[in-house]
Structure formats: structure tokens, C-alpha cells
């Protein structure tokens, strides 16, 4: 395939990467809060569950799934849209 006929990928402009970045940041913050800054009183309020830790881990798993989805099934830009208008 020549350079002009090869399909172009969306790359950094893929919305799945933006969503995974946001979810990943929140996941890291919640995981750190759950591991280091949760008191026994906070756990008692949540029925004995460290909810920040579990929510953070869940968000990190969803982030990994979004990134895997993006890597395995990249979006391609249609050839007509990739060419500049004259």
C-alpha cells in the first residue's frame, strides 16, 4: 500500500482515549484515598467496606478495558475526509 492509500487512524483524537484518561485519573485518586487516607470511621459509615478503594479499582479496570478496546479496534478516518479540500 502506498502512503496515500493506507487508512489513517484517529489516534489521540479517539474519544475512548479521552474517556479512559479521565476515568484513570479518578481511579488513581480514589485508590490512593482508599489505601492511605480512609479511617475506621469512614469504613463504619460504608457498612465496613472501603468504598474508595473498591470504586478506584473498578475505575482502573474499566480504564484498562477502554484502552484495550482502543488498541484492538482502532478507529480509521475515511479516505475522503482525510484528503484536504481544494
C-alpha positions as CSV (number, residue, x, y, z in Angstrom):
1,X,0.0,0.0,0.0
2,X,1.2,3.5,-0.7
3,X,1.2,6.2,1.8
4,X,-1.9,7.8,0.3
5,X,-4.0,4.6,0.2
6,X,-3.2,3.4,3.7
7,X,-6.1,4.1,6.1
8,X,-5.4,6.7,8.7
9,X,-6.1,6.1,12.4
10,X,-7.9,8.6,14.7
11,X,-5.0,8.3,17.2
12,X,-5.2,10.8,20.1
13,X,-8.5,12.2,18.9
14,X,-10.3,9.0,19.7
15,X,-12.9,9.8,22.3
16,X,-12.3,6.4,24.0
17,X,-8.8,7.5,25.0
18,X,-10.1,10.8,26.4
19,X,-12.7,9.0,28.5
20,X,-10.2,6.4,29.7
21,X,-7.8,9.2,30.7
22,X,-10.5,10.8,32.9
23,X,-11.6,7.5,34.4
24,X,-8.0,6.6,35.0
25,X,-7.2,9.8,36.9
26,X,-10.3,9.4,39.1
27,X,-9.4,5.7,39.6
28,X,-5.9,6.5,40.8
29,X,-7.2,9.3,43.1
30,X,-9.8,7.0,44.7
31,X,-7.4,4.1,45.0
32,X,-4.8,6.2,46.8
33,X,-7.5,7.7,49.0
34,X,-8.8,4.2,49.8
35,X,-5.4,2.8,50.6
36,X,-3.8,5.7,52.6
37,X,-6.5,8.1,53.8
38,X,-9.5,6.0,54.9
39,X,-10.2,5.9,58.6
40,X,-12.1,3.3,60.6
41,X,-15.0,5.9,61.0
42,X,-15.2,6.2,57.2
43,X,-15.4,2.4,56.9
44,X,-18.2,2.2,59.5
45,X,-20.2,4.8,57.5
46,X,-20.0,2.5,54.5
47,X,-21.0,-0.7,56.3
48,X,-17.5,-1.9,56.8
49,X,-16.5,-1.6,53.1
50,X,-13.6,0.5,51.9
51,X,-15.7,2.1,49.2
52,X,-13.0,4.4,47.9
53,X,-10.6,1.5,47.3
54,X,-13.2,-0.7,45.5
55,X,-14.5,2.2,43.4
56,X,-11.0,3.1,42.4
57,X,-10.1,-0.4,41.5
58,X,-13.3,-0.7,39.4
59,X,-12.5,2.6,37.6
60,X,-9.0,1.3,36.8
61,X,-10.4,-1.9,35.4
62,X,-12.8,0.0,33.2
63,X,-9.9,2.2,32.1
64,X,-7.9,-0.8,31.1
65,X,-10.8,-2.2,29.1
66,X,-11.2,1.1,27.3
67,X,-7.5,1.2,26.4
68,X,-7.6,-2.4,25.3
69,X,-10.7,-1.7,23.1
70,X,-8.9,1.3,21.5
71,X,-5.8,-0.7,20.8
72,X,-7.6,-3.8,19.4
73,X,-10.2,-1.9,17.3
74,X,-8.7,1.5,16.3
75,X,-10.9,4.0,14.5
76,X,-10.0,4.7,10.9
77,X,-10.6,8.0,9.2
78,X,-12.4,7.7,5.8
79,X,-10.2,8.4,2.9
80,X,-12.5,11.2,1.5
81,X,-12.4,13.0,4.9
82,X,-8.6,12.6,5.1
83,X,-7.9,14.5,1.9
84,X,-7.8,18.3,2.1
85,X,-10.5,20.1,0.1
86,X,-9.3,22.1,-2.9
